[in-house]
């Protein structure tokens, strides 16, 4: 009985307490923190992401992979972040007020992340408790409401679809690493790998590309470092080939090619690839580049995220130096990925790779944070075991209590006291949810009341050319120049937009 009681209280302090504290803090933060920058679907990007999902759900058929605006002729207003295989986005279809739909969406995204990252960390050779702490740490530095306090990238506020993409990439990597180890389960792992990759691309064809470099590097290095058998290699190659064929069959190559051609207009100001030319072969160029980069960005850590990355690299170094097997490989691949990321950031300072730098370094930093969190926790545990080999003390309850205290103190001291208080009471006597209503002006109200577009309705208004009336000032001005006359011809032929609206 005593042993069972001891195990229970250890589990409570080591796991249940910190998990409960961070879960309550996140729920409370989602409820109380306004959606201006660090809340749910916050700021302009987040508001637009919410509108984009709701627009697709409203105007598209079920599992429609080509949604477009009802204003035919103006081009699609919908970013192809499709909700059909994204459970967090599907919550936006709930018949509840928008604030509660947002809350349900974030809860689902959080559950997705917890499951996917825990599975990935376990496959990467972390123990169950190390995996738990790594997930806890990752949420502490990235998820609302902590992201503003930590000053990390607030992408789960501005584009919460990243939670789904991170989950799909993590599950795909986990399936890839274990693929071929157990022949009886090989087909299941192949299906899981292909399905998660396909779902990631369907959910956000462009954004999901940013996860490939880091995750592919980790997958390849870890797969090679474990000295796989010939059968395991064959299964991995077959899975990769089947997935590529599947993506080709659904038209992903055509889609990305068309996207690149359309977006190429926005990267015309980038220099040519390897534009420094032969200077790249000189030592003086790299000295000057490093000097300018250090002077511009500084080299003294001055934020929590700087120290987090330093600690993650230190943990990876411990794993690479003292670990064995998969742990050593994990530490090595984190060091390689971080070094590659720093080199890419250096190249981006002078735009050495030209328009390829449209994928800026923060995208890859974001993708590396789960691996840094795992390396920090696992490396710290190994450092303790190496430093104190004779003291077999179970530190898990103490670590759990410390984690709970840190989460509670930071939220109570530096987050919640500075949030505005909203009048009224709602569910369970809580104050009104901190959700900003749409700011509608006179023009918005006029268009909404007179057009009133919804599926099955009739458009009530008039269509007009982009350049206006034949005797208007815009046409007279454009016709007075050669460039203007060409613009006039192009605009009249290709860009009909809605200009004046009448009341029914």
C-alpha positions as CSV (number, residue, x, y, z in Angstrom):
1,X,0.0,0.0,0.0
2,X,2.8,2.4,1.0
3,X,4.6,1.8,-2.3
4,X,1.4,2.4,-4.3
5,X,0.7,5.6,-2.3
6,X,4.3,6.8,-2.9
7,X,3.9,6.2,-6.6
8,X,0.7,8.1,-6.7
9,X,2.0,11.2,-4.9
10,X,5.1,11.2,-7.1
11,X,2.9,11.1,-10.2
12,X,0.8,13.9,-8.9
13,X,3.7,16.3,-8.2
14,X,5.8,15.2,-11.2
15,X,3.1,15.1,-13.9
16,X,-0.5,15.9,-12.9
17,X,0.3,19.2,-11.1
18,X,2.4,20.9,-13.8
19,X,0.0,19.6,-16.5
20,X,-3.0,20.9,-14.7
21,X,-1.4,24.3,-14.0
22,X,-0.3,24.9,-17.6
23,X,-3.7,23.7,-19.0
24,X,-5.7,26.0,-16.7
25,X,-3.3,28.9,-17.5
26,X,-3.7,28.4,-21.2
27,X,-7.5,28.1,-20.9
28,X,-7.7,31.2,-18.7
29,X,-5.4,33.0,-21.1
30,X,-7.5,32.1,-24.1
31,X,-10.5,33.4,-22.2
32,X,-9.1,36.6,-20.7
33,X,-6.3,37.8,-23.0
34,X,-7.8,40.0,-25.8
35,X,-7.3,38.9,-29.3
36,X,-5.3,42.0,-30.3
37,X,-1.9,40.3,-30.6
38,X,-1.5,37.4,-28.2
39,X,-5.0,36.0,-27.9
40,X,-7.1,33.8,-30.2
41,X,-6.9,34.6,-33.9
42,X,-5.4,37.9,-32.9
43,X,-4.4,41.1,-34.7
44,X,-5.1,41.6,-38.4
45,X,-3.4,38.3,-39.5
46,X,-5.4,36.3,-37.1
47,X,-8.7,38.0,-37.9
48,X,-8.1,37.4,-41.5
49,X,-7.2,33.7,-40.9
50,X,-10.5,33.3,-39.1
51,X,-12.4,35.0,-41.9
52,X,-10.6,32.8,-44.5
53,X,-11.6,29.6,-42.8
54,X,-15.2,30.7,-42.2
55,X,-15.4,31.9,-45.8
56,X,-14.3,28.6,-47.2
57,X,-16.7,26.7,-45.0
58,X,-19.5,29.0,-46.0
59,X,-19.0,29.2,-49.8
60,X,-17.4,25.8,-50.6
61,X,-18.8,22.4,-50.9
62,X,-17.7,19.7,-48.4
63,X,-14.1,18.6,-49.2
64,X,-13.8,21.1,-52.0
65,X,-10.2,21.6,-52.7
66,X,-10.6,24.7,-55.0
67,X,-12.6,27.3,-53.1
68,X,-13.0,30.7,-54.8
69,X,-14.6,34.0,-54.1
70,X,-18.3,34.5,-55.0
71,X,-17.2,37.8,-56.6
72,X,-16.3,36.0,-59.8
73,X,-13.7,37.8,-61.9
74,X,-11.8,39.5,-59.1
75,X,-9.5,36.5,-58.3
76,X,-9.8,34.3,-55.2
77,X,-9.7,36.0,-51.8
78,X,-9.2,32.7,-50.0
79,X,-5.8,31.6,-49.1
80,X,-5.7,27.8,-49.7
81,X,-5.5,26.9,-46.0
82,X,-8.2,24.3,-46.4
83,X,-10.2,23.1,-43.3
84,X,-11.3,19.8,-44.6
85,X,-8.7,17.7,-42.8
86,X,-7.9,20.3,-40.1
87,X,-10.0,19.5,-37.0
88,X,-9.0,22.8,-35.4
89,X,-10.3,24.8,-38.4
90,X,-13.5,22.6,-38.6
91,X,-14.4,23.9,-35.1
92,X,-15.2,27.2,-36.9
93,X,-18.3,25.6,-38.3
94,X,-19.8,25.1,-34.9
95,X,-23.2,26.9,-34.5
96,X,-22.0,29.0,-31.6
97,X,-20.8,32.7,-31.2
98,X,-17.5,33.4,-32.9
99,X,-15.6,33.7,-29.7
100,X,-16.6,30.2,-28.6
101,X,-15.7,28.8,-32.0
102,X,-12.3,30.3,-31.6
103,X,-11.9,28.8,-28.1
104,X,-12.9,25.3,-29.4
105,X,-10.5,25.7,-32.3
106,X,-7.5,26.4,-30.0
107,X,-8.4,23.6,-27.6
108,X,-8.3,21.1,-30.5
109,X,-5.1,22.6,-31.8
110,X,-3.5,22.2,-28.3
111,X,-4.6,18.6,-28.0
112,X,-3.1,17.9,-31.5
113,X,0.2,19.4,-30.5
114,X,0.4,17.6,-27.2
115,X,-0.2,14.2,-28.8
116,X,2.0,14.7,-31.9
117,X,5.0,16.2,-30.0
118,X,4.9,13.5,-27.3
119,X,4.9,10.7,-29.9
120,X,7.8,12.4,-31.7
121,X,9.9,12.8,-28.6
122,X,9.3,9.2,-27.6
123,X,10.5,8.1,-31.0
124,X,13.5,10.3,-30.7
125,X,14.6,8.2,-27.7
126,X,13.4,10.6,-24.9
127,X,11.9,8.9,-21.9
128,X,8.3,9.4,-21.1
129,X,9.0,12.0,-18.5
130,X,11.5,13.8,-20.6
131,X,8.9,13.9,-23.4
132,X,6.4,15.3,-21.1
133,X,8.7,18.1,-19.9
134,X,9.7,18.8,-23.5
135,X,6.1,19.3,-24.5
136,X,5.5,21.4,-21.4
137,X,8.5,23.6,-22.3
138,X,7.5,24.0,-25.9
139,X,4.0,25.2,-24.9
140,X,5.5,27.6,-22.4
141,X,7.5,29.4,-25.1
142,X,5.1,29.3,-28.0
143,X,1.4,29.0,-27.1
144,X,-0.9,31.8,-25.9
145,X,-0.8,33.5,-23.5
146,X,2.9,32.8,-22.9
147,X,4.1,33.8,-26.3
148,X,3.9,37.6,-25.6
149,X,5.7,37.2,-22.3
150,X,8.5,35.1,-23.8
151,X,8.5,37.3,-26.9
152,X,8.7,34.4,-29.2
153,X,7.1,34.3,-32.6
154,X,3.3,34.7,-32.0
155,X,2.4,32.5,-34.9
156,X,-0.1,30.4,-33.0
157,X,-2.0,33.7,-32.5
158,X,-1.6,35.1,-36.0
159,X,-1.9,31.7,-37.9
160,X,-3.0,28.9,-35.6
161,X,-3.0,26.5,-38.7
162,X,0.7,26.1,-37.8
163,X,-0.4,24.0,-34.8
164,X,-2.0,21.5,-37.2
165,X,1.0,21.6,-39.6
166,X,3.5,21.1,-36.8
167,X,1.4,18.1,-35.6
168,X,1.3,16.6,-39.1
169,X,5.0,17.1,-39.7
170,X,5.9,15.6,-36.2
171,X,3.7,12.5,-36.8
172,X,5.1,12.0,-40.3
173,X,8.6,12.2,-38.9
174,X,7.8,9.7,-36.1
175,X,6.2,7.3,-38.6
176,X,9.3,7.6,-40.9
177,X,11.8,6.9,-38.1
178,X,10.1,3.7,-37.0
179,X,9.2,2.5,-40.5
180,X,10.6,-0.9,-41.3
181,X,11.6,-1.8,-37.7
182,X,8.6,-4.1,-37.3
183,X,7.6,-5.8,-40.6
184,X,4.1,-6.6,-39.3
185,X,3.4,-2.9,-38.8
186,X,5.2,-1.6,-41.8
187,X,2.1,-1.0,-43.9
188,X,0.4,0.9,-41.1
189,X,3.5,3.2,-40.7
190,X,3.7,3.7,-44.5
191,X,0.0,4.7,-44.5
192,X,0.5,7.0,-41.5
193,X,3.6,8.7,-43.1
194,X,1.9,9.3,-46.5
195,X,-1.4,10.3,-44.9
196,X,0.1,13.0,-42.6
197,X,2.3,14.4,-45.4
198,X,-0.7,14.6,-47.7
199,X,-2.9,16.1,-45.1
200,X,-0.3,18.7,-44.3
201,X,0.0,19.8,-47.9
202,X,-3.7,19.8,-48.4
203,X,-4.2,21.9,-45.3
204,X,-1.7,24.6,-46.3
205,X,0.2,23.8,-49.5
206,X,2.6,26.7,-49.3
207,X,3.1,27.0,-45.5
208,X,3.7,23.3,-45.1
209,X,6.8,23.6,-47.3
210,X,8.6,25.6,-44.6
211,X,8.5,22.5,-42.4
212,X,10.3,20.3,-44.9
213,X,14.0,21.4,-44.6
214,X,14.3,20.9,-40.8
215,X,12.1,17.9,-40.5
216,X,13.7,16.2,-43.6
217,X,17.2,16.8,-42.2
218,X,16.3,15.3,-38.8
219,X,14.6,12.3,-40.5
220,X,17.5,11.6,-42.8
221,X,20.3,12.0,-40.3
222,X,18.5,10.0,-37.6
223,X,17.6,7.2,-40.1
224,X,21.2,6.9,-41.2
225,X,22.7,7.2,-37.7
226,X,20.7,4.2,-36.4
227,X,22.4,1.9,-39.0
228,X,19.1,0.6,-40.5
229,X,18.9,-2.8,-42.0
230,X,18.4,-3.3,-45.7
231,X,14.8,-4.2,-45.2
232,X,14.2,-0.9,-43.2
233,X,15.9,1.1,-45.9
234,X,13.8,-0.5,-48.5
235,X,10.6,0.3,-46.6
236,X,11.6,4.0,-46.1
237,X,12.5,4.4,-49.8
238,X,9.2,2.8,-50.8
239,X,7.3,5.1,-48.4
240,X,9.0,8.2,-49.7
241,X,8.4,7.1,-53.3
242,X,4.7,6.3,-52.7
243,X,4.2,9.7,-51.0
244,X,5.9,11.6,-53.9
245,X,3.7,9.8,-56.5
246,X,0.6,10.5,-54.4
247,X,1.4,14.2,-54.2
248,X,2.1,14.2,-57.9
249,X,-1.2,12.4,-58.6
250,X,-3.2,15.1,-56.7
251,X,-1.6,17.8,-58.8
252,X,0.7,19.4,-56.2
253,X,3.5,20.0,-58.6
254,X,1.2,21.9,-61.0
255,X,-0.2,23.9,-58.1
256,X,3.2,24.9,-56.7
257,X,4.4,25.8,-60.2
258,X,1.4,28.0,-60.8
259,X,1.9,29.6,-57.4
260,X,5.5,30.3,-58.1
261,X,4.7,32.0,-61.4
262,X,2.0,34.1,-59.9
263,X,4.0,35.2,-56.9
264,X,7.2,35.8,-58.9
265,X,6.0,39.4,-59.4
266,X,6.6,40.0,-55.7
267,X,10.2,39.0,-55.7
268,X,11.5,41.0,-58.7
269,X,13.5,43.2,-56.4
270,X,15.6,40.3,-55.1
271,X,19.1,40.1,-56.6
272,X,20.3,37.1,-58.7
273,X,21.3,33.9,-57.0
274,X,24.9,34.0,-55.9
275,X,25.1,37.6,-57.0
276,X,28.5,38.3,-55.2
277,X,30.0,36.1,-57.9
278,X,33.7,35.3,-57.5
279,X,33.8,37.2,-54.2
280,X,32.2,34.2,-52.6
281,X,35.5,32.4,-53.0
282,X,37.5,35.0,-51.1
283,X,38.2,35.1,-47.4
284,X,37.8,38.9,-47.2
285,X,34.1,38.7,-48.4
286,X,33.1,36.3,-45.6
287,X,35.0,38.3,-43.0
288,X,33.2,41.5,-44.1
289,X,29.8,39.6,-44.2
290,X,30.3,38.2,-40.7
291,X,31.4,41.6,-39.3
292,X,28.4,43.4,-40.9
293,X,26.0,40.7,-39.7
294,X,27.3,40.8,-36.1
295,X,27.2,44.6,-36.0
296,X,23.7,44.6,-37.4
297,X,22.1,41.9,-35.2
298,X,24.3,42.0,-32.2
299,X,25.9,39.1,-30.5
300,X,24.9,39.4,-26.9
301,X,21.9,37.3,-25.8
302,X,19.3,39.7,-24.6
303,X,16.0,37.7,-24.6
304,X,14.5,34.5,-23.2
305,X,14.5,33.0,-26.7
306,X,18.2,33.7,-27.1
307,X,19.0,31.9,-23.9
308,X,16.5,29.1,-24.8
309,X,18.4,28.4,-28.0
310,X,21.7,28.5,-26.3
311,X,20.5,26.0,-23.7
312,X,19.1,23.8,-26.4
313,X,22.4,23.7,-28.2
314,X,24.2,23.0,-25.0
315,X,21.8,20.1,-24.3
316,X,22.4,18.8,-27.8
317,X,26.2,19.0,-27.2
318,X,25.8,16.9,-24.0
319,X,23.8,14.3,-25.9
320,X,26.3,14.2,-28.8
321,X,29.2,13.9,-26.4
322,X,27.9,11.5,-23.7
323,X,24.9,9.8,-25.3
324,X,24.7,6.5,-27.1
325,X,22.9,5.3,-30.1
326,X,19.8,7.4,-31.0
327,X,20.4,9.9,-28.3
328,X,23.9,10.7,-29.7
329,X,22.4,11.0,-33.2
330,X,19.7,13.3,-31.9
331,X,22.2,15.6,-30.3
332,X,24.3,15.6,-33.4
333,X,21.4,16.4,-35.8
334,X,20.2,19.3,-33.6
335,X,23.8,20.7,-33.7
336,X,23.9,20.3,-37.5
337,X,20.4,21.8,-38.0
338,X,21.2,24.8,-35.7
339,X,24.6,25.4,-37.5
340,X,22.8,25.2,-40.9
341,X,20.2,27.6,-39.7
342,X,22.8,30.1,-38.5
343,X,24.6,29.8,-41.9
344,X,21.4,30.4,-43.8
345,X,20.6,33.5,-41.6
346,X,24.1,34.8,-42.5
347,X,23.5,34.2,-46.2
348,X,20.1,35.9,-46.0
349,X,21.8,39.1,-44.6
350,X,23.3,39.7,-48.1
351,X,20.5,37.8,-49.9
352,X,23.2,35.5,-51.4
353,X,20.6,33.0,-52.5
354,X,18.5,35.6,-54.3
355,X,14.7,35.1,-54.3
356,X,15.1,31.8,-52.3
357,X,15.4,34.0,-49.3
358,X,11.7,34.7,-49.6
359,X,11.7,31.9,-46.9
360,X,13.2,34.0,-44.2
361,X,15.1,32.5,-41.3
362,X,12.3,32.8,-38.7
363,X,10.3,30.2,-40.6
364,X,13.1,27.6,-40.0
365,X,13.7,28.8,-36.5
366,X,10.1,28.1,-35.7
367,X,10.4,24.6,-37.0
368,X,13.5,23.9,-35.0
369,X,12.1,24.9,-31.6
370,X,10.6,21.4,-30.8
371,X,13.9,19.8,-31.4
372,X,15.7,22.3,-29.2
373,X,13.2,21.8,-26.4
374,X,13.7,18.1,-26.5
375,X,17.5,18.5,-26.6
376,X,17.5,20.9,-23.7
377,X,15.4,18.5,-21.5
378,X,17.1,15.3,-22.5
379,X,20.6,16.9,-22.4
380,X,19.9,18.4,-19.0
381,X,18.8,15.0,-17.6
382,X,21.9,13.3,-19.0
383,X,24.1,16.1,-17.6
384,X,22.7,15.5,-14.1
385,X,23.3,11.8,-14.4
386,X,26.9,12.3,-15.5
387,X,27.5,15.0,-12.9
388,X,25.9,13.0,-10.0
389,X,26.3,9.3,-10.8
390,X,26.4,8.2,-7.2
391,X,23.2,10.1,-6.1
392,X,20.2,8.2,-7.2
393,X,17.7,10.8,-6.3
394,X,14.3,11.0,-8.0
395,X,14.1,14.6,-9.0
396,X,10.9,14.3,-11.0
397,X,8.5,15.5,-8.2
398,X,10.8,18.5,-7.5
399,X,11.0,19.3,-11.2
400,X,7.2,19.1,-11.6
401,X,6.6,21.4,-8.7
402,X,9.2,23.8,-10.0
403,X,7.6,23.8,-13.4
404,X,4.1,24.4,-11.9
405,X,5.5,27.3,-9.8
406,X,7.2,28.9,-12.8
407,X,4.0,28.8,-14.9
408,X,1.8,30.0,-12.0
409,X,4.2,32.9,-11.0
410,X,4.7,34.2,-14.6
411,X,1.0,34.1,-15.4
412,X,-0.1,35.7,-12.1
413,X,2.7,38.3,-11.9
414,X,3.3,39.3,-15.5
415,X,0.4,38.2,-17.7
416,X,-3.1,38.3,-16.1
417,X,-2.7,41.5,-13.9
418,X,-2.2,43.6,-17.1
419,X,-5.3,42.4,-19.0
420,X,-8.3,44.6,-19.3
421,X,-11.4,43.5,-17.4
422,X,-14.6,43.0,-19.4
423,X,-18.0,43.8,-18.1
424,X,-20.7,41.1,-17.7
425,X,-20.7,37.5,-16.8
426,X,-21.0,34.4,-19.0
427,X,-20.4,30.7,-18.5
428,X,-19.8,29.6,-14.9
429,X,-20.0,33.2,-13.8
430,X,-16.8,34.1,-15.6
431,X,-16.4,37.6,-17.1
432,X,-17.2,38.1,-20.8
433,X,-14.7,36.4,-23.1
434,X,-12.0,38.8,-24.3
435,X,-13.0,38.9,-27.9
436,X,-12.8,42.0,-30.1
437,X,-15.8,42.5,-32.2
438,X,-15.4,43.4,-35.9
439,X,-14.9,47.1,-36.3
440,X,-17.5,48.1,-38.8
441,X,-17.5,51.6,-40.4
442,X,-20.1,53.4,-42.4
443,X,-18.9,51.9,-45.7
444,X,-18.9,48.3,-44.2
445,X,-22.4,48.7,-42.8
446,X,-23.7,50.2,-46.1
447,X,-22.3,47.4,-48.2
448,X,-23.4,44.7,-45.8
449,X,-27.0,46.0,-45.7
450,X,-27.3,46.5,-49.4
451,X,-25.3,43.6,-50.8
452,X,-26.0,41.0,-48.1
453,X,-24.2,38.2,-49.8
454,X,-24.8,34.7,-48.6
455,X,-25.0,31.3,-50.4
456,X,-28.1,31.2,-52.6
457,X,-28.8,35.0,-52.5
458,X,-28.9,37.3,-55.4
459,X,-26.3,40.0,-55.8
460,X,-28.0,43.4,-55.5
461,X,-26.0,46.2,-57.0
462,X,-24.1,47.2,-60.1
463,X,-20.8,46.2,-61.6
464,X,-18.4,48.8,-63.0
465,X,-15.0,48.7,-64.7
466,X,-11.9,49.3,-62.6
467,X,-11.1,52.7,-64.3
468,X,-14.6,54.1,-63.9
469,X,-16.8,56.1,-66.2
470,X,-15.5,56.9,-69.8
471,X,-15.4,60.6,-69.0
472,X,-14.0,60.2,-65.5
473,X,-10.7,61.7,-64.2
474,X,-9.0,58.3,-64.0
475,X,-9.5,57.6,-67.6
476,X,-8.5,61.1,-68.8
477,X,-5.3,60.9,-66.7
478,X,-4.4,57.4,-67.9
479,X,-5.1,58.2,-71.5
480,X,-2.6,61.1,-71.4
481,X,0.4,58.8,-71.3
482,X,1.7,55.8,-73.2
483,X,2.0,53.7,-70.0
484,X,-1.4,55.0,-68.9
485,X,-3.1,54.0,-72.1
486,X,-1.7,50.5,-71.9
487,X,-2.8,50.4,-68.3
488,X,-6.2,51.6,-69.4
489,X,-6.5,48.8,-72.0
490,X,-5.3,46.1,-69.6
491,X,-7.4,47.3,-66.7
492,X,-10.6,47.6,-68.8
493,X,-10.1,44.1,-70.2
494,X,-9.0,42.2,-67.2
495,X,-10.0,43.8,-63.9
496,X,-13.8,44.2,-63.4
497,X,-14.4,45.2,-59.8
498,X,-17.5,46.2,-58.0
499,X,-17.7,49.9,-57.7
500,X,-21.1,51.4,-56.9
501,X,-23.9,49.7,-54.9
502,X,-27.6,50.4,-55.0
503,X,-30.3,49.5,-52.5
504,X,-32.0,46.4,-53.9
